Amino acid sequence: MKNDNIDIMNSYAKTIKDKGMSVPAVFFLEMFKYLSFTFSQAMIVAGPLATIFLNSKKYYQISKLLSDRNNVENFITKIESSEND
């Protein structure tokens, strides 16, 4: 896994922990991890419209992360470990 991906995951895991949304985030990710590739492709299709309102660099980085189920598993692990810290 690239250092950029690790930094992005750590950043989002910290944000999720700070907002107290660790349990719902892990629940959602566990529930939909088998569809993560489909969601990443849907994000690419919706990208031109979504990036009008969102930061395009982060948006496409997230869609790239979601394209691999192992990244989703690693993200769940990071959220759980940040909650325990």
Phi and psi restraints in degrees (range 20) as a CNS / XPLOR table:
assign (resid 1 and name C) (resid 2 and name N)
       (resid 2 and name CA) (resid 2 and name C) 1.0 -74.0 20.0 2
assign (resid 2 and name N) (resid 2 and name CA)
       (resid 2 and name C) (resid 3 and name N) 1.0 154.5 20.0 2
assign (resid 2 and name C) (resid 3 and name N)
       (resid 3 and name CA) (resid 3 and name C) 1.0 -63.0 20.0 2
assign (resid 3 and name N) (resid 3 and name CA)
       (resid 3 and name C) (resid 4 and name N) 1.0 -33.9 20.0 2
assign (resid 3 and name C) (resid 4 and name N)
       (resid 4 and name CA) (resid 4 and name C) 1.0 -61.1 20.0 2
assign (resid 4 and name N) (resid 4 and name CA)
       (resid 4 and name C) (resid 5 and name N) 1.0 -43.3 20.0 2
assign (resid 4 and name C) (resid 5 and name N)
       (resid 5 and name CA) (resid 5 and name C) 1.0 -63.9 20.0 2
assign (resid 5 and name N) (resid 5 and name CA)
       (resid 5 and name C) (resid 6 and name N) 1.0 -40.5 20.0 2
assign (resid 5 and name C) (resid 6 and name N)
       (resid 6 and name CA) (resid 6 and name C) 1.0 -64.4 20.0 2
assign (resid 6 and name N) (resid 6 and name CA)
       (resid 6 and name C) (resid 7 and name N) 1.0 -43.1 20.0 2
assign (resid 6 and name C) (resid 7 and name N)
       (resid 7 and name CA) (resid 7 and name C) 1.0 -62.6 20.0 2
assign (resid 7 and name N) (resid 7 and name CA)
       (resid 7 and name C) (resid 8 and name N) 1.0 -41.8 20.0 2
assign (resid 7 and name C) (resid 8 and name N)
       (resid 8 and name CA) (resid 8 and name C) 1.0 -63.7 20.0 2
assign (resid 8 and name N) (resid 8 and name CA)
       (resid 8 and name C) (resid 9 and name N) 1.0 -45.5 20.0 2
assign (resid 8 and name C) (resid 9 and name N)
       (resid 9 and name CA) (resid 9 and name C) 1.0 -62.8 20.0 2
assign (resid 9 and name N) (resid 9 and name CA)
       (resid 9 and name C) (resid 10 and name N) 1.0 -43.1 20.0 2
assign (resid 9 and name C) (resid 10 and name N)
       (resid 10 and name CA) (resid 10 and name C) 1.0 -62.6 20.0 2
assign (resid 10 and name N) (resid 10 and name CA)
       (resid 10 and name C) (resid 11 and name N) 1.0 -40.4 20.0 2
assign (resid 10 and name C) (resid 11 and name N)
       (resid 11 and name CA) (resid 11 and name C) 1.0 -62.5 20.0 2
assign (resid 11 and name N) (resid 11 and name CA)
       (resid 11 and name C) (resid 12 and name N) 1.0 -48.2 20.0 2
assign (resid 11 and name C) (resid 12 and name N)
       (resid 12 and name CA) (resid 12 and name C) 1.0 -70.1 20.0 2
assign (resid 12 and name N) (resid 12 and name CA)
       (resid 12 and name C) (resid 13 and name N) 1.0 -35.4 20.0 2
assign (resid 12 and name C) (resid 13 and name N)
       (resid 13 and name CA) (resid 13 and name C) 1.0 -63.4 20.0 2
assign (resid 13 and name N) (resid 13 and name CA)
       (resid 13 and name C) (resid 14 and name N) 1.0 -40.2 20.0 2
assign (resid 13 and name C) (resid 14 and name N)
       (resid 14 and name CA) (resid 14 and name C) 1.0 -65.2 20.0 2
assign (resid 14 and name N) (resid 14 and name CA)
       (resid 14 and name C) (resid 15 and name N) 1.0 -42.9 20.0 2
assign (resid 14 and name C) (resid 15 and name N)
       (resid 15 and name CA) (resid 15 and name C) 1.0 -62.6 20.0 2
assign (resid 15 and name N) (resid 15 and name CA)
       (resid 15 and name C) (resid 16 and name N) 1.0 -43.1 20.0 2
assign (resid 15 and name C) (resid 16 and name N)
       (resid 16 and name CA) (resid 16 and name C) 1.0 -63.2 20.0 2
assign (resid 16 and name N) (resid 16 and name CA)
       (resid 16 and name C) (resid 17 and name N) 1.0 -42.6 20.0 2
assign (resid 16 and name C) (resid 17 and name N)
       (resid 17 and name CA) (resid 17 and name C) 1.0 -64.5 20.0 2
assign (resid 17 and name N) (resid 17 and name CA)
       (resid 17 and name C) (resid 18 and name N) 1.0 -44.6 20.0 2
assign (resid 17 and name C) (resid 18 and name N)
       (resid 18 and name CA) (resid 18 and name C) 1.0 -62.5 20.0 2
assign (resid 18 and name N) (resid 18 and name CA)
       (resid 18 and name C) (resid 19 and name N) 1.0 -31.7 20.0 2
assign (resid 18 and name C) (resid 19 and name N)
       (resid 19 and name CA) (resid 19 and name C) 1.0 -87.4 20.0 2
assign (resid 19 and name N) (resid 19 and name CA)
       (resid 19 and name C) (resid 20 and name N) 1.0 -3.2 20.0 2
assign (resid 19 and name C) (resid 20 and name N)
       (resid 20 and name CA) (resid 20 and name C) 1.0 72.5 20.0 2
assign (resid 20 and name N) (resid 20 and name CA)
       (resid 20 and name C) (resid 21 and name N) 1.0 29.6 20.0 2
assign (resid 20 and name C) (resid 21 and name N)
       (resid 21 and name CA) (resid 21 and name C) 1.0 -110.8 20.0 2
assign (resid 21 and name N) (resid 21 and name CA)
       (resid 21 and name C) (resid 22 and name N) 1.0 25.1 20.0 2
assign (resid 21 and name C) (resid 22 and name N)
       (resid 22 and name CA) (resid 22 and name C) 1.0 -63.7 20.0 2
assign (resid 22 and name N) (resid 22 and name CA)
       (resid 22 and name C) (resid 23 and name N) 1.0 -47.1 20.0 2
assign (resid 22 and name C) (resid 23 and name N)
       (resid 23 and name CA) (resid 23 and name C) 1.0 -64.5 20.0 2
assign (resid 23 and name N) (resid 23 and name CA)
       (resid 23 and name C) (resid 24 and name N) 1.0 -49.9 20.0 2
assign (resid 23 and name C) (resid 24 and name N)
       (resid 24 and name CA) (resid 24 and name C) 1.0 -62.7 20.0 2
assign (resid 24 and name N) (resid 24 and name CA)
       (resid 24 and name C) (resid 25 and name N) 1.0 -35.1 20.0 2
assign (resid 24 and name C) (resid 25 and name N)
       (resid 25 and name CA) (resid 25 and name C) 1.0 -66.1 20.0 2
assign (resid 25 and name N) (resid 25 and name CA)
       (resid 25 and name C) (resid 26 and name N) 1.0 -45.6 20.0 2
assign (resid 25 and name C) (resid 26 and name N)
       (resid 26 and name CA) (resid 26 and name C) 1.0 -64.6 20.0 2
assign (resid 26 and name N) (resid 26 and name CA)
       (resid 26 and name C) (resid 27 and name N) 1.0 -41.7 20.0 2
assign (resid 26 and name C) (resid 27 and name N)
       (resid 27 and name CA) (resid 27 and name C) 1.0 -59.2 20.0 2
assign (resid 27 and name N) (resid 27 and name CA)
       (resid 27 and name C) (resid 28 and name N) 1.0 -48.6 20.0 2
assign (resid 27 and name C) (resid 28 and name N)
       (resid 28 and name CA) (resid 28 and name C) 1.0 -62.5 20.0 2
assign (resid 28 and name N) (resid 28 and name CA)
       (resid 28 and name C) (resid 29 and name N) 1.0 -45.9 20.0 2
assign (resid 28 and name C) (resid 29 and name N)
       (resid 29 and name CA) (resid 29 and name C) 1.0 -65.7 20.0 2
assign (resid 29 and name N) (resid 29 and name CA)
       (resid 29 and name C) (resid 30 and name N) 1.0 -40.2 20.0 2
assign (resid 29 and name C) (resid 30 and name N)
       (resid 30 and name CA) (resid 30 and name C) 1.0 -64.5 20.0 2
assign (resid 30 and name N) (resid 30 and name CA)
       (resid 30 and name C) (resid 31 and name N) 1.0 -39.2 20.0 2
assign (resid 30 and name C) (resid 31 and name N)
       (resid 31 and name CA) (resid 31 and name C) 1.0 -68.5 20.0 2
assign (resid 31 and name N) (resid 31 and name CA)
       (resid 31 and name C) (resid 32 and name N) 1.0 -37.4 20.0 2
assign (resid 31 and name C) (resid 32 and name N)
       (resid 32 and name CA) (resid 32 and name C) 1.0 -110.4 20.0 2
assign (resid 32 and name N) (resid 32 and name CA)
       (resid 32 and name C) (resid 33 and name N) 1.0 12.1 20.0 2
assign (resid 32 and name C) (resid 33 and name N)
       (resid 33 and name CA) (resid 33 and name C) 1.0 -65.1 20.0 2
assign (resid 33 and name N) (resid 33 and name CA)
       (resid 33 and name C) (resid 34 and name N) 1.0 -26.2 20.0 2
assign (resid 33 and name C) (resid 34 and name N)
       (resid 34 and name CA) (resid 34 and name C) 1.0 -76.3 20.0 2
assign (resid 34 and name N) (resid 34 and name CA)
       (resid 34 and name C) (resid 35 and name N) 1.0 -15.8 20.0 2
assign (resid 34 and name C) (resid 35 and name N)
       (resid 35 and name CA) (resid 35 and name C) 1.0 -104.3 20.0 2
assign (resid 35 and name N) (resid 35 and name CA)
       (resid 35 and name C) (resid 36 and name N) 1.0 10.0 20.0 2
assign (resid 35 and name C) (resid 36 and name N)
       (resid 36 and name CA) (resid 36 and name C) 1.0 -60.4 20.0 2
assign (resid 36 and name N) (resid 36 and name CA)
       (resid 36 and name C) (resid 37 and name N) 1.0 -37.8 20.0 2
assign (resid 36 and name C) (resid 37 and name N)
       (resid 37 and name CA) (resid 37 and name C) 1.0 -64.9 20.0 2
assign (resid 37 and name N) (resid 37 and name CA)
       (resid 37 and name C) (resid 38 and name N) 1.0 -41.6 20.0 2
assign (resid 37 and name C) (resid 38 and name N)
       (resid 38 and name CA) (resid 38 and name C) 1.0 -62.8 20.0 2
assign (resid 38 and name N) (resid 38 and name CA)
       (resid 38 and name C) (resid 39 and name N) 1.0 -42.4 20.0 2
assign (resid 38 and name C) (resid 39 and name N)
       (resid 39 and name CA) (resid 39 and name C) 1.0 -64.1 20.0 2
assign (resid 39 and name N) (resid 39 and name CA)
       (resid 39 and name C) (resid 40 and name N) 1.0 -38.8 20.0 2
assign (resid 39 and name C) (resid 40 and name N)
       (resid 40 and name CA) (resid 40 and name C) 1.0 -64.8 20.0 2
assign (resid 40 and name N) (resid 40 and name CA)
       (resid 40 and name C) (resid 41 and name N) 1.0 -38.4 20.0 2
assign (resid 40 and name C) (resid 41 and name N)
       (resid 41 and name CA) (resid 41 and name C) 1.0 -69.0 20.0 2
assign (resid 41 and name N) (resid 41 and name CA)
       (resid 41 and name C) (resid 42 and name N) 1.0 -36.4 20.0 2
assign (resid 41 and name C) (resid 42 and name N)
       (resid 42 and name CA) (resid 42 and name C) 1.0 -65.2 20.0 2
assign (resid 42 and name N) (resid 42 and name CA)
       (resid 42 and name C) (resid 43 and name N) 1.0 -35.9 20.0 2
assign (resid 42 and name C) (resid 43 and name N)
       (resid 43 and name CA) (resid 43 and name C) 1.0 -65.0 20.0 2
assign (resid 43 and name N) (resid 43 and name CA)
       (resid 43 and name C) (resid 44 and name N) 1.0 -37.3 20.0 2
assign (resid 43 and name C) (resid 44 and name N)
       (resid 44 and name CA) (resid 44 and name C) 1.0 -65.8 20.0 2
assign (resid 44 and name N) (resid 44 and name CA)
       (resid 44 and name C) (resid 45 and name N) 1.0 -41.9 20.0 2
assign (resid 44 and name C) (resid 45 and name N)
       (resid 45 and name CA) (resid 45 and name C) 1.0 -63.8 20.0 2
assign (resid 45 and name N) (resid 45 and name CA)
       (resid 45 and name C) (resid 46 and name N) 1.0 -41.9 20.0 2
assign (resid 45 and name C) (resid 46 and name N)
       (resid 46 and name CA) (resid 46 and name C) 1.0 -83.3 20.0 2
assign (resid 46 and name N) (resid 46 and name CA)
       (resid 46 and name C) (resid 47 and name N) 1.0 -4.1 20.0 2
assign (resid 46 and name C) (resid 47 and name N)
       (resid 47 and name CA) (resid 47 and name C) 1.0 -52.7 20.0 2
assign (resid 47 and name N) (resid 47 and name CA)
       (resid 47 and name C) (resid 48 and name N) 1.0 -49.5 20.0 2
assign (resid 47 and name C) (resid 48 and name N)
       (resid 48 and name CA) (resid 48 and name C) 1.0 -58.5 20.0 2
assign (resid 48 and name N) (resid 48 and name CA)
       (resid 48 and name C) (resid 49 and name N) 1.0 -36.6 20.0 2
assign (resid 48 and name C) (resid 49 and name N)
       (resid 49 and name CA) (resid 49 and name C) 1.0 -79.0 20.0 2
assign (resid 49 and name N) (resid 49 and name CA)
       (resid 49 and name C) (resid 50 and name N) 1.0 -42.0 20.0 2
assign (resid 49 and name C) (resid 50 and name N)
       (resid 50 and name CA) (resid 50 and name C) 1.0 -67.0 20.0 2
assign (resid 50 and name N) (resid 50 and name CA)
       (resid 50 and name C) (resid 51 and name N) 1.0 -33.5 20.0 2
assign (resid 50 and name C) (resid 51 and name N)
       (resid 51 and name CA) (resid 51 and name C) 1.0 -75.5 20.0 2
assign (resid 51 and name N) (resid 51 and name CA)
       (resid 51 and name C) (resid 52 and name N) 1.0 -4.8 20.0 2
assign (resid 51 and name C) (resid 52 and name N)
       (resid 52 and name CA) (resid 52 and name C) 1.0 -65.7 20.0 2
assign (resid 52 and name N) (resid 52 and name CA)
       (resid 52 and name C) (resid 53 and name N) 1.0 -36.4 20.0 2
assign (resid 52 and name C) (resid 53 and name N)
       (resid 53 and name CA) (resid 53 and name C) 1.0 -102.3 20.0 2
assign (resid 53 and name N) (resid 53 and name CA)
       (resid 53 and name C) (resid 54 and name N) 1.0 -22.4 20.0 2
assign (resid 53 and name C) (resid 54 and name N)
       (resid 54 and name CA) (resid 54 and name C) 1.0 -116.8 20.0 2
assign (resid 54 and name N) (resid 54 and name CA)
       (resid 54 and name C) (resid 55 and name N) 1.0 161.2 20.0 2
assign (resid 54 and name C) (resid 55 and name N)
       (resid 55 and name CA) (resid 55 and name C) 1.0 -66.4 20.0 2
assign (resid 55 and name N) (resid 55 and name CA)
       (resid 55 and name C) (resid 56 and name N) 1.0 116.5 20.0 2
assign (resid 55 and name C) (resid 56 and name N)
       (resid 56 and name CA) (resid 56 and name C) 1.0 -65.8 20.0 2
assign (resid 56 and name N) (resid 56 and name CA)
       (resid 56 and name C) (resid 57 and name N) 1.0 -35.8 20.0 2
assign (resid 56 and name C) (resid 57 and name N)
       (resid 57 and name CA) (resid 57 and name C) 1.0 -63.9 20.0 2
assign (resid 57 and name N) (resid 57 and name CA)
       (resid 57 and name C) (resid 58 and name N) 1.0 -49.2 20.0 2
assign (resid 57 and name C) (resid 58 and name N)
       (resid 58 and name CA) (resid 58 and name C) 1.0 -65.3 20.0 2
assign (resid 58 and name N) (resid 58 and name CA)
       (resid 58 and name C) (resid 59 and name N) 1.0 -38.7 20.0 2
assign (resid 58 and name C) (resid 59 and name N)
       (resid 59 and name CA) (resid 59 and name C) 1.0 -58.8 20.0 2
assign (resid 59 and name N) (resid 59 and name CA)
       (resid 59 and name C) (resid 60 and name N) 1.0 -48.7 20.0 2
assign (resid 59 and name C) (resid 60 and name N)
       (resid 60 and name CA) (resid 60 and name C) 1.0 -75.0 20.0 2
assign (resid 60 and name N) (resid 60 and name CA)
       (resid 60 and name C) (resid 61 and name N) 1.0 -26.8 20.0 2
assign (resid 60 and name C) (resid 61 and name N)
       (resid 61 and name CA) (resid 61 and name C) 1.0 -65.4 20.0 2
assign (resid 61 and name N) (resid 61 and name CA)
       (resid 61 and name C) (resid 62 and name N) 1.0 -41.7 20.0 2
assign (resid 61 and name C) (resid 62 and name N)
       (resid 62 and name CA) (resid 62 and name C) 1.0 -65.9 20.0 2
assign (resid 62 and name N) (resid 62 and name CA)
       (resid 62 and name C) (resid 63 and name N) 1.0 -42.0 20.0 2
assign (resid 62 and name C) (resid 63 and name N)
       (resid 63 and name CA) (resid 63 and name C) 1.0 -64.0 20.0 2
assign (resid 63 and name N) (resid 63 and name CA)
       (resid 63 and name C) (resid 64 and name N) 1.0 -34.8 20.0 2
assign (resid 63 and name C) (resid 64 and name N)
       (resid 64 and name CA) (resid 64 and name C) 1.0 -68.3 20.0 2
assign (resid 64 and name N) (resid 64 and name CA)
       (resid 64 and name C) (resid 65 and name N) 1.0 -39.9 20.0 2
assign (resid 64 and name C) (resid 65 and name N)
       (resid 65 and name CA) (resid 65 and name C) 1.0 -63.6 20.0 2
assign (resid 65 and name N) (resid 65 and name CA)
       (resid 65 and name C) (resid 66 and name N) 1.0 -40.6 20.0 2
assign (resid 65 and name C) (resid 66 and name N)
       (resid 66 and name CA) (resid 66 and name C) 1.0 -69.4 20.0 2
assign (resid 66 and name N) (resid 66 and name CA)
       (resid 66 and name C) (resid 67 and name N) 1.0 -17.9 20.0 2
assign (resid 66 and name C) (resid 67 and name N)
       (resid 67 and name CA) (resid 67 and name C) 1.0 -69.3 20.0 2
assign (resid 67 and name N) (resid 67 and name CA)
       (resid 67 and name C) (resid 68 and name N) 1.0 -16.3 20.0 2
assign (resid 67 and name C) (resid 68 and name N)
       (resid 68 and name CA) (resid 68 and name C) 1.0 -117.5 20.0 2
assign (resid 68 and name N) (resid 68 and name CA)
       (resid 68 and name C) (resid 69 and name N) 1.0 123.2 20.0 2
assign (resid 68 and name C) (resid 69 and name N)
       (resid 69 and name CA) (resid 69 and name C) 1.0 -62.8 20.0 2
assign (resid 69 and name N) (resid 69 and name CA)
       (resid 69 and name C) (resid 70 and name N) 1.0 -31.1 20.0 2
assign (resid 69 and name C) (resid 70 and name N)
       (resid 70 and name CA) (resid 70 and name C) 1.0 -63.1 20.0 2
assign (resid 70 and name N) (resid 70 and name CA)
       (resid 70 and name C) (resid 71 and name N) 1.0 -35.6 20.0 2
assign (resid 70 and name C) (resid 71 and name N)
       (resid 71 and name CA) (resid 71 and name C) 1.0 -64.4 20.0 2
assign (resid 71 and name N) (resid 71 and name CA)
       (resid 71 and name C) (resid 72 and name N) 1.0 -38.2 20.0 2
assign (resid 71 and name C) (resid 72 and name N)
       (resid 72 and name CA) (resid 72 and name C) 1.0 -64.9 20.0 2
assign (resid 72 and name N) (resid 72 and name CA)
       (resid 72 and name C) (resid 73 and name N) 1.0 -43.1 20.0 2
assign (resid 72 and name C) (resid 73 and name N)
       (resid 73 and name CA) (resid 73 and name C) 1.0 -60.9 20.0 2
assign (resid 73 and name N) (resid 73 and name CA)
       (resid 73 and name C) (resid 74 and name N) 1.0 -43.5 20.0 2
assign (resid 73 and name C) (resid 74 and name N)
       (resid 74 and name CA) (resid 74 and name C) 1.0 -64.6 20.0 2
assign (resid 74 and name N) (resid 74 and name CA)
       (resid 74 and name C) (resid 75 and name N) 1.0 -37.4 20.0 2
assign (resid 74 and name C) (resid 75 and name N)
       (resid 75 and name CA) (resid 75 and name C) 1.0 -65.7 20.0 2
assign (resid 75 and name N) (resid 75 and name CA)
       (resid 75 and name C) (resid 76 and name N) 1.0 -41.5 20.0 2
assign (resid 75 and name C) (resid 76 and name N)
       (resid 76 and name CA) (resid 76 and name C) 1.0 -60.6 20.0 2
assign (resid 76 and name N) (resid 76 and name CA)
       (resid 76 and name C) (resid 77 and name N) 1.0 -43.8 20.0 2
assign (resid 76 and name C) (resid 77 and name N)
       (resid 77 and name CA) (resid 77 and name C) 1.0 -62.1 20.0 2
assign (resid 77 and name N) (resid 77 and name CA)
       (resid 77 and name C) (resid 78 and name N) 1.0 -41.4 20.0 2
assign (resid 77 and name C) (resid 78 and name N)
       (resid 78 and name CA) (resid 78 and name C) 1.0 -65.4 20.0 2
assign (resid 78 and name N) (resid 78 and name CA)
       (resid 78 and name C) (resid 79 and name N) 1.0 -40.1 20.0 2
assign (resid 78 and name C) (resid 79 and name N)
       (resid 79 and name CA) (resid 79 and name C) 1.0 -63.6 20.0 2
assign (resid 79 and name N) (resid 79 and name CA)
       (resid 79 and name C) (resid 80 and name N) 1.0 -46.1 20.0 2
assign (resid 79 and name C) (resid 80 and name N)
       (resid 80 and name CA) (resid 80 and name C) 1.0 -64.4 20.0 2
assign (resid 80 and name N) (resid 80 and name CA)
       (resid 80 and name C) (resid 81 and name N) 1.0 -40.5 20.0 2
assign (resid 80 and name C) (resid 81 and name N)
       (resid 81 and name CA) (resid 81 and name C) 1.0 -71.2 20.0 2
assign (resid 81 and name N) (resid 81 and name CA)
       (resid 81 and name C) (resid 82 and name N) 1.0 -34.3 20.0 2
assign (resid 81 and name C) (resid 82 and name N)
       (resid 82 and name CA) (resid 82 and name C) 1.0 -69.7 20.0 2
assign (resid 82 and name N) (resid 82 and name CA)
       (resid 82 and name C) (resid 83 and name N) 1.0 -29.6 20.0 2
assign (resid 82 and name C) (resid 83 and name N)
       (resid 83 and name CA) (resid 83 and name C) 1.0 -69.6 20.0 2
assign (resid 83 and name N) (resid 83 and name CA)
       (resid 83 and name C) (resid 84 and name N) 1.0 -32.9 20.0 2
assign (resid 83 and name C) (resid 84 and name N)
       (resid 84 and name CA) (resid 84 and name C) 1.0 -78.4 20.0 2
assign (resid 84 and name N) (resid 84 and name CA)
       (resid 84 and name C) (resid 85 and name N) 1.0 -17.5 20.0 2
